Amino acid sequence: MGFFSKIKEGLKKTRNSIAEGVNSIVKSFTKIDEELFEELEETLIMSDIGVTTSGEICELLRKKIKETGTTDPNAIKGLLKDIIVEMLGEDEGLKLETKPSVILVIGVNGVGKTTSIGKISAQLKNDGKNVVLGAADTFRAAAIDQLGIWAERAGVSMVRSVEGTDPASVVFDTIASAKAHNADVIICDTAGRLHNKKNLMDELAKINRVIARELPDSSVETLLVLDAATGQNAVNQAREFKNVTDITGIVLTKLDGTAKGGIIIPIRNELNIPVKYIGVGEGIDDLQPFNAKEFADGIFAVEE
């Protein structure tokens, strides 16, 4: 299956939610009027794009319709697609410009954090990178063991300690191992306990201090993993995490199993955080670098 086919298939439920709603509106109206806009905005809100961003999309659509002078409701789909691509902005891949570079991975339990680390590790390894994992989510023994399974599967090394160890000390040991083995990329799993934000903030600050001290000039990515199936709750999680640490990118998992993929749009538009990966299947290569145009094409693709 090709790249676009995977995206298209992975976005099937989201496409059914957004595109079918838009198609229904287009077929119901013979002219573009305020009633059409009201129905369109409601459809976008119900597709987990949210009230704020749905309102902005409709305002931008009004402007485009005025600029183009179109009166045909069928033109709305193409204009909507263009607006979504513009709103999602420039695609941003991982910035791994130093040796070693560091990727910190954060997110609450159950969102697919460890699986995402495993898949990113495997992809970087296939690209010829020497990768070291750090099991710094020491809050749960299961997290350490699960990361170990993925390290073995991806064929990369891992630094681990026992449950309850100071996460920053694991990061320190991982950096030392990476230096000793001339690694290209360090990926550290971290705990995501949003119910205790003070502890989370202190923990991440301590980890960042260790990185700044040991690798002062390194590229550092902080990726927040979110489960697309949680819809607007994922947007709220992103907002909460953004309040406690600097996030450089989002990994949005489980898109293939939900109709709520529209949340990518408010995450980018309202929080100004780029989406760097999307999960569109279970396979190790089904975590795809995000591409705004491919995403919009996948939503509005014609079913064969």
N, C-alpha and C positions, 0 to 999 in steps of 0.2 A: 504494500500500500504506500503510495507516494505521500509527500509532506502535506500537500493541500488536502488530499483525501482523508488523512488522519485528522486534520483540523476540522474538516467538514463533518466527518462522522462523529468526532468528539463533541461538536457543538450542536448535535441534532436536537437535543431537548431544549436548549436555549433558542435555537432557530424556530422550533415549534412555538415557543412562547412569544418571541418578539415578531418574527417575520409573518407568522400566521395571523397575529393580531393586526399588524399593519395591512396585510393583504385584505383582511376582512373589512377594514375601514375604507381602503381604496375602492373596493368593489361596491360599498354601500353609498358612496357619494358621487355625484356627477359634477360637482364643483368644489373648489377649495374655499371653505368658509369657517367661521368661528366654531361652529358645532363640530366640524371635522377635527380642528385643533384640540378641542376639549376631549373628544374620544381618543385621539392619538396620545395626549398627555396621560390620560388614565391608563391606557394600554402599556405605556412605557413604565409608569409607576408600578403597575402590577407585575412587570417583568424584572423587578428588583433593581431598576435603574435609580429608583429613589425620587422623592419629591423635588429636591433642589435641582438635580442634574436633568431630570425630565423636563422641568420648566425651562431650563437654559437651552436644551435641545430644541424645544418648540419655538423659543424666541429666535434662535439662529435659523430655524427653518422658515419662519415668517420673513426674515431678512433675505434669505436666498430666493424665496418665491417672488418677493418684491423685485429683487435685482434681475432675476431671469424673466419675469413677466409671465411665468407659466400659470395656466388655469386648469391644467389636467391633473387630477389626483394621482394618476399613475406615475407622475414624475417624482412623487414624494419619496418612493423607495430609494432611488438613486441619490437624491439630495440628503436623505437621512444617513445613508452609508458614508457619504463624503463628510458629513458633520461628525459622525462617530470617529472616523479616521483622524480628522483634525483635532478633535477633543482628546484623543488618546496620545497625540503628540509623537515626537520622534521615538523610534524603537531604541532601547538602550540595552545592550548586552552586558555581560559581566566585565567589570574593569579590573583585569588582572595584569597590571603593568609592571609589577616588581617581582623579584625572585628572592624569597617567597612572597606570594600574595596571601591574604587571609580572607576567608569567608566565615562570618558568624551567622549561624542559623537560629532564629528564634520563632516562637509560636506555641500556642497552648497544646496540651496533650490531645492526640486523636486527629490532628489535622493532616497528618502525612509527613511530618517533619523529617523523621529518620529515613523514611522511604525516599523522600526528595533528595536528601544528602547522598544516599546510596546511588541514586540515578545520576546526579550531577557528577559524583566521583567517577562513575563508570564512563561517562561521556568525556570527562577531562583526561582520564587514563587512555581512552581510545584516541584522543588527540595528541598523545605522546607526553602528557604531563605526569610528573612524579607527585603523587598526592598523599598527604598524611591526614588522617582523621583524628580529632580529639573528642573523647566522650565526656564532655563537660556538663552534660545533664546528669549530675550525680545524685539528684533527688530520687530517682527511680532506678533500681537495679535492672529492671526490664529494659529501660532505655539503653543502658550500656550494652546489655547482651544483644539487643536488636541491632544496634549500630555495628557490633562485632560481626554479626551475620552478613550485613551489607558490605562491610569492609572486605570480608572474605570473598563474597560474590563478585565484587567490583575489582578484586585483585589489588587492593591498596592497603597500606599499613595503618595501624590505629594505636593510639596511646590511650590507656584506660587506667582507672583506679577503682577503689571500692566505693560502694554506695555511701553517701554522706561526706565524701572528700570535698574540700573547698574547690569549687569549679575553676577559680582563677589559677590554682596550683596545677590543675590538669592542663589548662591552656599554656602555662609556663613550660611544663614538661613536653607538650606537643611542639611548641616552638623550638625547644632545645633539640628534639628528635629531628625536626624538619631541617634545622641548620646542619646537624650531623650527617644527614642523608641527602643533603643538597636538593631538598624538595622544591617544587615549583609552587604548589598550592597547599595551604593548610585550611581544612574545613572543620569548624568546631560546632558541635551540637550544644545547645544550652537549654536550661529549664525555662518553661513559660508559665509562671504562676501568677496570672493576672489578678487573682483574688487577694494577693499580697503584694501590691505594686511597690511598696517601699523596699521590700526585700529584693524584688526583681531589679529595681532601679540600682540598688547598691551593688548587686551581683554583677550586672552588666557594666557598671562604671568601673568596678574593680578589674574585670576582664579587659576592658578597654585600656586601663592604665598599664596593665601587664604588656599588652600588645604595643602600646606607644613607647614603653621603656625598652622592650626587647627588640622591636622592629620599628624604629621611629620613622622610617621613610617608606614603609610598606603600603601597598594598596589594600584597603579594607572594605569589603562589602558586608553589609548587615542585611540579610534577607529574612523577611517575615513570611512564614508559610501560613496560608489561609485555606480553609475548606470551602470551596464554592457553594456546596450544598447548604451552608448555613446562611446564605443570602445576606440580608442587611446586617445580621449579627457579625459577619466577617468584616464589613465596613466599620462597624463599631469597634471590633478588636483592633483593626488597623489604627483607628483614631487613638485608642488607649495606649497601644504600644508606641505610637509616635510621640505620645506625651512623656514617655520614660526613656526613649533612646532615639538616636538618629537612624532612620531606616533608608537604605539605598535602593531597595527593590522588593517586589512582592513575588512569591511563588504561589500561584493559585492552583490548588489540586482538585481532583475529582470533578472536573468540568463535564466529563462524559456521562456522569450519572445524575446530572441535575439540569433543571431548566433555568437556573439562577445565574448563569454566566454573565448576565448583564451587569453584575456588580463590578466587573472590571472598569466600567466607565466612570461611576462615581468615585472609585478608589483613586483613579488618575485625576479626575476633574476636581474633586473636592479636597483631596488630601495631597495632591501633587506628588504621588509616589509612583514611579514607573513599575509596570508589571514586567518581570524579566523572564519568567517561565510559566507555562500553563501545562497542567496534567490532563491528558486526553485519553488515558488508558492505563492498563496495568503493567504493560511491558516496560523494560528498562529504557527503551528509546521513545517512550510515549510522554516523557516530560520534554516539551518542546520550547525552544526560545520563543518568546512572544513577538508577534509581528502584527501591528495594528491593522494593516490592510488585509492580511490573511484572516484575521479575526472577523473583520467586518464582512469580508466576502463569505466566510463560513456561516455567518448569521443569515445573510440574505441570499445564500446559494439556492439555485433552483433544484428541487428534488427530481431525480431521474426516474 
